[in-house]
Amino acid sequence: MSFLITLLQDVNIDEKLKNAPDNAYSIGVFIGTLLPFVVLVIIAFLIYRYNKNRFKDE
């Protein structure tokens, strides 16, 4: 199963930028690369805040 995930996640960003139609594409690739990490950080913060408030009320 992990082999399948590794194959799906194997992305060559340099090749994408080299074949890009214009400069705006590189901005999209940059945002698309960072977006999953930003979403995970926001979810982790929301879970932390929820648990902190829940234990504070008890």
Secondary structure, 3 states (H helix, E strand, C coil): CHHHHHHHHCCCHHHHHHCCCCCHHHHHHHHHHHHHHHHHHHHHHHHHHHHHHHHHHC
